[in-house]
Amino acid sequence: EMPELIKMQDEHRAKGFEIVGLNTDRENEDAELVNEFAQKMKLNYQLGWIPEEVAAEFLKISQFDGIPQSFLINREGQLTGVFLGGGKVT
């Protein structure tokens, strides 16, 4: 999904669209490792960690325990879409 997210960020950033990638594995992945990965993948969007309890709330919403998951939130903070998996939507 990352190449699609990079493309989407490039296409819509000027309109105020922002992608934020959230990692749930703080135990096994430190900031240096994540930053190296982001540079290698040429990511153009923010990365951060999400606490387990918040991740659990997202899982309740999506009813899907796999990754990746994408949540589209509008400017008013309302959830407007949930996308599961990393394949292209047809």
Secondary structure, DSSP 4 states (H G I P E B T S, - for coil): -HHHHHHHHHHHGGGT---EEEE--TTT--HHHHHHHHHHHT--SEEEE--HHHHHHHHHHHT--SS-EEEEE-TTS-EEEEEESSSPP-
